[in-house]
Amino acid sequence: MSDDVLAICTALRITKFSIIAHSAGAIYALATALRMPQSIRGRVHLLAPWIPPSQMAPIGLPKQVSA
C-alpha cells in the first residue's frame, strides 16, 4: 500500500501531504508515514485505529493492553 501512495505522489508530483485513517486503515497510514516521513505534513491522524496484534511490537506498542 505505501508503494502505491509513493507511486501516486510521484506521478502527480505531490511532495507534501497529510494522512488521516480509520480503523484497519491505520496500519497503512503508519506504514506510509514510516516509509515517507519527509512527505508528511503535520501529524498522522488515526480515527478508531485497529492494528493487528502481530503488528503492535514493530511500532512500539505492547501486544496486550492491561486494563
N, C-alpha and C positions, 0 to 999 in steps of 0.2 A: 504494500500500500504506500509506504513512504517513497518507493521508487516511482510510483505513479504521480505522486504530488511533485516530486522533483522534476519529472519529465514535463508535466503540465506547466509548472512555473518557468522552466527553461524555454519551452515553446512560446509562452506568452510574455516572456521577458519580465516576469514578476520577481522582484528581488526581496521584497519585504511583505509579510502577511501576518494576520492574526489567526489564531486557532481556537475554535470552540467545538466541543464534542459532547455527546450524550451517550450514556450507558456503555455498551460494548465498543463504541467509537473511541472511548478514552485510550485504549491500548494503541490505536492507530495514531491518535493525536500525539501521544507521548513518544512513539517511535519516530514520527516525523520531526518533532521538536529535538529529539536526541540526534537525529541524522543531519538536520539542517539548522542548528542553533543560530547561526549568523543571519538567517532569514526571518526569524520570529520577531514580530513587532509586539512589544508588551508581554503580557502573560498568556499562558495557555489556560483556557477556561474549560473545566470539566464539570458537566451537569449530571448529577447522579451517576458517577462513574462506576462501571463494573469492570474489574480487572481479574482475569482468571488467576486462581491461586498459584498456578505454576509460574506466573509472570511477576509475582509480588517481590520476590527476592532480588531480581535484577534491578529494580528501581528503588531498592532500599526499604521496602515495607515487609513486616512480618507476615508469614503465611496465614496466621490466625490472629485476630484481634481479640484480646481479653475484654470482657465487659466489666 
